[in-house]
Amino acid sequence: MRDGYHLDGLHSVAELGDAPRSDIGPVANYLADVYELRPEVVRTEHLEFRIQFTAGVETLRTGAQRIDPEFIFALRRIKGYASTANVVLGQGQVGLPVQWVEQAVFNVRDQGRARGGIFANPIRMSVLCDIQGSPAHDMVWDSFYTFVAGADISVDWTVVAANVPQVGVVEYGISITGDVLRTRRLPGGAMVISNPSGERQG
């Protein structure tokens, strides 16, 4: 519950004489939340997963990443990119092979629940990238997917290696962002979540 003392203080600062300060007044409630929600309780998190091919051979793949044992991770946004050096396409043309971003799909794996990919269908990189590989569309949703406390998160990649450029380095990557929230589970299975002051509440 928001501390009224801090909120009142912000509202009083928002006024200069009888005229409200437009730079503080509209965001007073937000500033009160920022003041009270400490990083030990809740914070944003970013995870990056990459796969790389050199001359058509896989040379790099990001492994699983673990969330802090007493925190759950709520996935809220995915961005992606793809990059490669320009290659000769034939007849003196230099550029990127047409539709090369189509050659990679991925799914996010929740190893904490042993359920495989969290999406029924893998995501094609062309959903996130334009034809040149630059980020184009964030995957953002109003709900969220919550991983269990201390979960291992990984990405399953499926890439048609024979169809990506066979010279130079080709790389696909995704950025996963969300919120981590401190929590504990009691022996009976009940979940205990910290309030904004860091105190436990059931």
KEKE-3310 file (N, C-alpha, C; in steps of 0.2 Angstrom, whole numbers, plus 5000, padded with zeros to 4 digits):
npx = (5004:5003:5013:5005:5011:5023:5017:5009:5019:5025:5015:5014:5026:5023:5017:5018:5017:5001:5000:5001:5015:5019:5029:5030:5017:5008:5014:5015:5010:5016:5030:5029:5027:5039:5048:5045:5046:5058:5073:5077:5065:5056:5061:5066:5071:5083:5086:5097:5098:5108:5112:5124:5132:5146:5153:5142:5142:5137:5143:5141:5130:5119:5118:5107:5099:5099:5086:5086:5086:5075:5066:5053:5051:5043:5038:5037:5040:5047:5061:5069:5084:5094:5109:5122:5137:5138:5136:5141:5129:5129:5131:5138:5131:5129:5124:5111:5105:5089:5075:5082:5081:5070:5074:5076:5068:5062:5059:5054:5060:5054:5062:5060:5047:5047:5041:5044:5044:5036:5027:5014:5017:5033:5042:5044:5059:5057:5045:5049:5059:5065:5068:5081:5086:5085:5078:5060:5047:5041:5036:5023:5013:4997:4995:5006:5019:5023:5038:5044:5051:5068:5070:5077:5080:5079:5083:5076:5082:5079:5086:5088:5102:5108:5102:5106:5117:5133:5145:5156:5150:5135:5121:5108:5097:5088:5080:5074:5063:5057:5049:5056:5051:5052:5049:5043:5041:5031:5033:5020:5017:5011:5013:5023:5024:5034:5030:5029:5038:5047:5043:5036:5021:5006)
npy = (4994:5011:5023:5036:5047:5050:5052:5063:5072:5073:5079:5091:5097:5098:5110:5127:5141:5145:5139:5124:5113:5109:5099:5090:5087:5079:5067:5063:5051:5041:5044:5042:5028:5024:5028:5020:5006:4996:4990:4977:4972:4972:4974:4978:4967:4961:4949:4942:4932:4923:4917:4911:4910:4905:4906:4898:4888:4884:4893:4899:4900:4906:4900:4893:4904:4909:4914:4923:4914:4917:4925:4928:4928:4939:4939:4951:4958:4955:4958:4958:4954:4953:4950:4952:4952:4961:4952:4944:4943:4938:4942:4953:4960:4967:4963:4959:4942:4939:4938:4932:4933:4925:4912:4908:4902:4903:4898:4901:4893:4886:4880:4878:4873:4862:4862:4863:4874:4890:4895:4890:4889:4891:4907:4917:4925:4935:4941:4949:4957:4968:4966:4969:4965:4973:4978:4978:4976:4975:4962:4963:4962:4963:4955:4943:4931:4921:4915:4901:4903:4905:4900:4892:4899:4897:4898:4890:4887:4886:4885:4886:4882:4880:4889:4902:4916:4910:4914:4924:4931:4927:4932:4929:4937:4939:4949:4949:4956:4960:4959:4956:4949:4948:4933:4920:4903:4894:4879:4872:4875:4888:4904:4918:4935:4950:4965:4983:4988:4978:4969:4953:4947:4937)
npz = (5000:4996:5004:5012:5018:5010:4998:5000:5003:4990:4983:4989:4986:4972:4971:4969:4977:4973:4961:4952:4949:4933:4930:4940:4946:4937:4938:4951:4958:4952:4955:4969:4969:4963:4973:4984:4979:4981:4974:4980:4981:4969:4952:4936:4923:4911:4898:4887:4872:4860:4844:4833:4817:4807:4792:4788:4798:4815:4828:4840:4854:4866:4882:4895:4907:4924:4935:4950:4965:4975:4968:4956:4938:4928:4911:4899:4887:4871:4860:4844:4833:4818:4810:4798:4788:4772:4757:4742:4729:4717:4699:4701:4711:4728:4744:4755:4756:4750:4761:4771:4785:4787:4790:4803:4818:4835:4852:4868:4882:4897:4909:4922:4924:4916:4904:4891:4876:4879:4870:4859:4846:4837:4836:4822:4816:4807:4811:4821:4815:4802:4784:4783:4795:4806:4822:4822:4826:4842:4853:4863:4877:4886:4897:4906:4906:4919:4926:4937:4954:4954:4941:4927:4911:4894:4876:4863:4847:4830:4815:4798:4792:4780:4772:4776:4774:4767:4769:4780:4795:4803:4813:4825:4837:4852:4864:4880:4891:4907:4923:4939:4954:4972:4981:4992:4996:5006:5017:5015:5002:5000:4994:4997:4996:4996:5003:4998:5007:5010:5019:5023:5016:5015)
capx = (5000:5007:5014:5002:5016:5027:5013:5007:5025:5026:5009:5016:5032:5021:5014:5023:5011:4994:5001:5004:5021:5017:5034:5029:5010:5005:5018:5016:5008:5022:5036:5028:5029:5047:5052:5044:5047:5065:5076:5077:5058:5054:5065:5066:5077:5084:5090:5099:5100:5111:5115:5129:5135:5152:5153:5137:5143:5135:5149:5140:5123:5119:5115:5102:5101:5095:5083:5088:5082:5070:5063:5050:5052:5037:5040:5033:5042:5053:5063:5074:5088:5098:5114:5127:5140:5136:5139:5140:5124:5129:5131:5141:5127:5131:5118:5109:5100:5082:5071:5086:5078:5065:5077:5077:5063:5064:5054:5057:5059:5053:5065:5058:5041:5048:5035:5046:5043:5030:5022:5012:5021:5039:5041:5049:5062:5054:5040:5052:5064:5063:5071:5088:5088:5084:5072:5055:5041:5041:5031:5021:5006:4994:4996:5013:5021:5028:5042:5044:5056:5074:5069:5082:5077:5083:5079:5077:5083:5079:5089:5090:5109:5110:5099:5108:5124:5138:5151:5155:5146:5127:5119:5101:5097:5082:5080:5068:5063:5051:5050:5058:5048:5054:5044:5045:5036:5031:5033:5014:5016:5009:5017:5024:5027:5036:5026:5034:5043:5051:5040:5032:5014:5004)
capy = (5000:5017:5027:5043:5053:5052:5055:5070:5076:5074:5084:5098:5099:5099:5116:5133:5145:5142:5136:5118:5113:5104:5094:5085:5086:5074:5060:5062:5045:5037:5045:5038:5021:5023:5029:5014:4999:4995:4984:4971:4969:4972:4977:4976:4963:4960:4943:4942:4926:4924:4911:4914:4906:4908:4902:4892:4883:4887:4894:4902:4899:4907:4895:4895:4909:4907:4919:4923:4909:4919:4929:4925:4933:4940:4940:4956:4960:4952:4961:4953:4957:4949:4954:4949:4957:4961:4946:4945:4939:4936:4947:4960:4963:4966:4965:4953:4937:4940:4934:4927:4933:4920:4906:4906:4903:4902:4897:4902:4887:4887:4873:4877:4869:4857:4861:4865:4881:4893:4897:4884:4889:4895:4914:4918:4931:4940:4944:4955:4961:4970:4962:4970:4962:4978:4977:4982:4975:4972:4958:4966:4960:4966:4950:4941:4924:4921:4909:4900:4906:4902:4896:4892:4901:4896:4898:4884:4890:4882:4889:4882:4885:4880:4895:4908:4917:4905:4918:4929:4929:4928:4932:4931:4938:4941:4953:4947:4960:4959:4961:4951:4950:4944:4929:4914:4898:4890:4871:4869:4878:4895:4909:4924:4940:4955:4972:4988:4990:4973:4964:4948:4947:4931)
capz = (5000:4995:5010:5011:5019:5004:4992:5002:5002:4983:4981:4992:4981:4966:4971:4970:4979:4971:4954:4952:4945:4928:4929:4945:4948:4934:4939:4958:4960:4949:4959:4975:4968:4962:4979:4988:4977:4981:4969:4983:4981:4962:4948:4929:4921:4904:4896:4879:4869:4853:4840:4828:4812:4804:4785:4788:4804:4821:4832:4847:4856:4873:4886:4900:4912:4930:4939:4957:4968:4978:4963:4950:4933:4923:4905:4897:4881:4867:4854:4841:4828:4814:4807:4794:4783:4765:4753:4735:4728:4710:4694:4704:4716:4735:4748:4759:4753:4751:4766:4775:4792:4788:4791:4810:4822:4841:4857:4875:4886:4904:4912:4929:4924:4912:4899:4884:4874:4882:4865:4855:4839:4838:4833:4816:4817:4803:4815:4825:4812:4795:4780:4784:4801:4811:4826:4819:4830:4849:4855:4869:4878:4892:4902:4906:4908:4925:4928:4944:4957:4952:4935:4921:4905:4888:4870:4857:4840:4824:4809:4791:4791:4773:4768:4778:4770:4769:4770:4785:4802:4803:4820:4827:4844:4855:4870:4884:4897:4911:4930:4944:4961:4977:4984:4996:4996:5013:5016:5012:4995:5000:4991:5001:4992:5000:5001:4996:5012:5010:5024:5020:5016:5012)
cpx = (5004:5007:5011:5007:5020:5023:5011:5013:5026:5021:5011:5021:5029:5018:5019:5018:5005:4995:5004:5010:5019:5022:5033:5022:5008:5008:5019:5015:5014:5028:5035:5029:5036:5050:5051:5046:5055:5067:5076:5070:5056:5059:5064:5072:5077:5088:5091:5101:5102:5112:5119:5132:5141:5153:5148:5137:5141:5142:5147:5132:5123:5115:5110:5104:5096:5092:5085:5083:5075:5066:5059:5051:5045:5039:5035:5034:5048:5054:5068:5078:5091:5103:5119:5130:5137:5139:5137:5135:5124:5128:5133:5137:5129:5126:5117:5104:5093:5079:5076:5084:5073:5067:5078:5070:5065:5058:5058:5055:5059:5056:5062:5051:5041:5043:5037:5045:5036:5025:5020:5015:5027:5038:5046:5052:5060:5048:5043:5057:5062:5068:5079:5090:5087:5078:5066:5049:5043:5035:5029:5014:5004:4995:5004:5013:5025:5031:5043:5050:5063:5074:5075:5078:5081:5079:5081:5077:5082:5080:5090:5097:5111:5107:5101:5115:5129:5145:5150:5151:5139:5125:5112:5101:5090:5084:5074:5068:5057:5053:5052:5055:5050:5048:5047:5040:5037:5031:5026:5012:5013:5014:5017:5027:5028:5031:5031:5040:5048:5049:5036:5025:5011:4998)
cpy = (5006:5021:5034:5048:5055:5055:5062:5075:5078:5079:5091:5101:5101:5106:5122:5139:5142:5139:5129:5117:5107:5098:5089:5083:5080:5067:5059:5055:5040:5038:5042:5031:5020:5024:5023:5007:4999:4989:4977:4968:4968:4976:4975:4972:4962:4954:4943:4935:4926:4917:4914:4909:4909:4903:4896:4887:4887:4887:4897:4901:4901:4902:4897:4900:4908:4914:4918:4918:4911:4925:4925:4931:4933:4943:4945:4958:4956:4957:4957:4957:4952:4953:4949:4954:4956:4955:4947:4940:4936:4942:4954:4963:4962:4968:4959:4948:4939:4935:4930:4928:4928:4913:4904:4907:4901:4901:4898:4896:4888:4880:4872:4873:4863:4856:4863:4872:4883:4895:4891:4884:4894:4902:4914:4924:4937:4944:4950:4959:4963:4966:4963:4968:4967:4977:4981:4982:4972:4967:4960:4964:4963:4961:4948:4934:4924:4914:4907:4903:4902:4898:4897:4894:4900:4897:4893:4888:4884:4886:4884:4885:4885:4886:4902:4909:4912:4908:4923:4927:4932:4927:4933:4932:4940:4944:4952:4952:4959:4962:4955:4953:4945:4940:4923:4909:4894:4883:4869:4872:4885:4899:4916:4929:4946:4961:4977:4990:4984:4968:4959:4949:4941:4932)
cpz = (5000:5002:5009:5013:5014:4999:4994:5001:4994:4980:4983:4988:4975:4965:4972:4971:4977:4964:4954:4947:4940:4927:4934:4946:4944:4935:4947:4960:4958:4953:4966:4975:4967:4969:4984:4986:4976:4976:4973:4983:4974:4958:4941:4928:4913:4903:4889:4877:4862:4850:4834:4823:4808:4798:4785:4794:4810:4825:4839:4848:4864:4876:4891:4905:4918:4933:4946:4961:4972:4974:4958:4945:4929:4917:4902:4890:4877:4861:4851:4835:4824:4811:4803:4790:4776:4762:4746:4733:4720:4705:4697:4709:4723:4739:4752:4755:4755:4756:4770:4783:4793:4790:4798:4814:4829:4846:4863:4879:4894:4907:4919:4929:4919:4906:4892:4882:4877:4877:4861:4849:4840:4834:4828:4817:4813:4806:4819:4821:4805:4791:4780:4791:4807:4815:4823:4823:4837:4850:4862:4871:4885:4898:4903:4908:4914:4926:4935:4947:4956:4946:4930:4915:4900:4882:4865:4851:4835:4818:4803:4789:4784:4769:4771:4774:4772:4769:4776:4791:4801:4811:4821:4834:4846:4862:4874:4890:4901:4918:4935:4951:4966:4980:4988:4995:5003:5012:5013:5005:4994:4997:4996:4997:4997:4998:4999:5001:5013:5015:5020:5021:5012:5007)
residu = (MET:ARG:ASP:GLY:TYR:HIS:LEU:ASP:GLY:LEU:HIS:SER:VAL:ALA:GLU:LEU:GLY:ASP:ALA:PRO:ARG:SER:ASP:ILE:GLY:PRO:VAL:ALA:ASN:TYR:LEU:ALA:ASP:VAL:TYR:GLU:LEU:ARG:PRO:GLU:VAL:VAL:ARG:THR:GLU:HIS:LEU:GLU:PHE:ARG:ILE:GLN:PHE:THR:ALA:GLY:VAL:GLU:THR:LEU:ARG:THR:GLY:ALA:GLN:ARG:ILE:ASP:PRO:GLU:PHE:ILE:PHE:ALA:LEU:ARG:ARG:ILE:LYS:GLY:TYR:ALA:SER:THR:ALA:ASN:VAL:VAL:LEU:GLY:GLN:GLY:GLN:VAL:GLY:LEU:PRO:VAL:GLN:TRP:VAL:GLU:GLN:ALA:VAL:PHE:ASN:VAL:ARG:ASP:GLN:GLY:ARG:ALA:ARG:GLY:GLY:ILE:PHE:ALA:ASN:PRO:ILE:ARG:MET:SER:VAL:LEU:CYS:ASP:ILE:GLN:GLY:SER:PRO:ALA:HIS:ASP:MET:VAL:TRP:ASP:SER:PHE:TYR:THR:PHE:VAL:ALA:GLY:ALA:ASP:ILE:SER:VAL:ASP:TRP:THR:VAL:VAL:ALA:ALA:ASN:VAL:PRO:GLN:VAL:GLY:VAL:VAL:GLU:TYR:GLY:ILE:SER:ILE:THR:GLY:ASP:VAL:LEU:ARG:THR:ARG:ARG:LEU:PRO:GLY:GLY:ALA:MET:VAL:ILE:SER:ASN:PRO:SER:GLY:GLU:ARG:GLN:GLY)
# end
